[in-house]
Amino acid sequence: MEKQDIYTRITNRIVAELETGTRPWVKPWNAEHAAGRITRPLRHNGIPYRGINVITLWMTATASGYVSPTWLTYKQARELGAQVRKGEHGELVVFASKITRTETTENGEDTEREIPFLKGYTVFNAEQIDNLPPHFTAPAAPTIDPVQRIAHAEAFFAATGIDIRHGGDRAFYAEGRDVVQMPPFETFRDAESYYATLAHECTHATKHEKRLAREFGRKRWGDEAYAAEELVAELGSAFLCADLALTPEPRADHASYVENWLRVLKNDKRAVFTAAAHAERAAAFLHSLQPKAETAESQAEERAAA
């Protein structure tokens, strides 16, 4: 499959969802399966998918009604003694690769140039596969107490060190002052919606030059650079909410936002891939600011020194 085919296929799916008024990166449900509440799509070994694959697998799960987050290749299923059911169709996942091409300059010198491209392979949801080991389909463990889960989100954002202030009736990131401004907590319809909004604005904050120095060349409100940054923040919020086990109620998007995203995606088939990659880096950056869990070794050293 040619790389343009992959870009076009995935972008067209996302455009079609947006044109119906659906944000394909929002997952509103819980699920009763071995992994408990749906977070990111998972590989057969429990490792989460990243970037654009999160969005495409979420879309497929929604369209097909799958509640399991786990996806396997045909070969992986066979190695587990399982079998993809006859007639089932898989989903494309992609990864970046590079080829090295030798080119001759006008001076007759050979130079090597790396050319990035996408490769794809097919995976199937666990619900399309018979005879998987029990842990793929075991009933979910009791969900975490909501207060504990939200407290965990509170601790996560506090640990980022971003200056988060409250007041007014708008949520925004002021890059000049490097401040995230949020409406008061009690003005949100529920706690998870508050943290989803906070995740959106904190993703914006990662663009600051002292963090990831992300720049799309924004000139004015509503232009394509602005829309690209908003898409990064949207996807970053979705990834973080998945990581933190938060499921906010889908909000009603202002028509202008969706229109701007559609314009960007229709003009550049790679735009959503770029946005997903930036969103993944933003989420990883915020995760990197979290306190590291103490190891048994470090605890023992502390006791010995006491």
ZICOR-V450061 format. One record per backbone hydrogen bond with DSSP energy under -0.5 kcal/mol. NH is the residue of the N-H (numbers start at 1). CO is the residue of the C=O. If there is no record, write none. Layout:
# ZICOR-V450061
{{NH,CO} {NH,CO}}
This chain:
# ZICOR-V450061
{{5,2} {6,2} {7,3} {8,4} {9,5} {10,6} {11,7} {12,8} {13,9} {14,10} {15,11} {16,12} {17,13} {18,14} {19,15} {20,16} {20,17} {21,18} {22,17} {24,22} {26,23} {27,25} {28,26} {33,31} {36,33} {39,40} {42,69} {43,47} {46,43} {49,41} {53,50} {54,51} {55,51} {56,52} {57,53} {58,54} {59,55} {60,56} {61,57} {62,58} {63,59} {64,60} {65,61} {66,61} {71,42} {72,124} {77,73} {78,74} {79,75} {80,76} {80,77} {81,78} {82,77} {83,130} {85,128} {88,85} {91,123} {93,121} {95,119} {97,117} {99,115} {101,99} {101,113} {103,101} {103,111} {105,103} {105,109} {108,105} {111,103} {113,101} {115,99} {116,114} {117,97} {119,95} {121,93} {123,91} {124,72} {126,70} {128,125} {129,126} {130,83} {136,133} {137,134} {138,134} {149,145} {150,146} {151,147} {152,148} {153,149} {154,150} {155,151} {156,152} {157,153} {158,154} {159,155} {160,156} {160,157} {161,158} {163,178} {164,162} {165,163} {165,180} {167,182} {172,170} {172,181} {174,172} {174,179} {175,173} {178,174} {179,174} {180,163} {181,172} {181,179} {182,165} {182,180} {184,168} {187,184} {188,185} {194,190} {195,191} {196,192} {197,193} {198,194} {199,195} {200,196} {201,197} {202,198} {203,199} {204,200} {205,201} {206,202} {206,203} {207,204} {208,205} {211,208} {212,206} {213,208} {223,220} {227,223} {228,224} {229,225} {230,226} {231,227} {232,228} {233,229} {234,230} {235,231} {236,232} {237,233} {238,234} {239,235} {240,236} {241,237} {242,238} {243,239} {244,240} {245,242} {246,241} {253,251} {257,254} {258,254} {259,255} {260,256} {261,257} {262,258} {263,259} {264,260} {265,261} {266,262} {267,263} {268,264} {271,268} {274,270} {275,271} {276,272} {277,273} {278,274} {279,275} {280,276} {281,277} {282,278} {283,279} {284,280} {285,281} {286,282} {287,283} {288,284} {289,285} {289,286} {290,287} {299,295} {300,296} {301,297} {302,298} {303,299} {304,300} {305,301} {306,302}}
